[in-house]
Amino acid sequence: MFDLPSIGNLIVSTLAFICVAWFVRRNLSPKLLLSEKGHSILVFVTATIVSWGAGVAVDKWVSVTPIEQVIPFMKSLALPLY
């Protein structure tokens, strides 16, 4: 099922898109492609792929919280959970 992205995903992927688009547009030699349209498409596709990957990484990092890892260990020790 499709899950909505988290706020962290949206923020990080937006910032990654802006930074990568600026970096690629600035450092990509215009001599590599014949047209400005091709240059713009390459910048857009590169920034989209990197921002999507950054968003997935944030969702993976946020999905496992430390308390979820600690609770089974505390239950095995029979300590009270406060």
Buried (B, 14 or more C-beta within 10 A) or exposed (E): EEEEBBEEBEEBBEEBBEBBBEBBBEEBEEEEBEEEEEBEEBBBEBBBEBBBEBBEBBBEEEEEEEEEEEEEEEEEEEEEEE
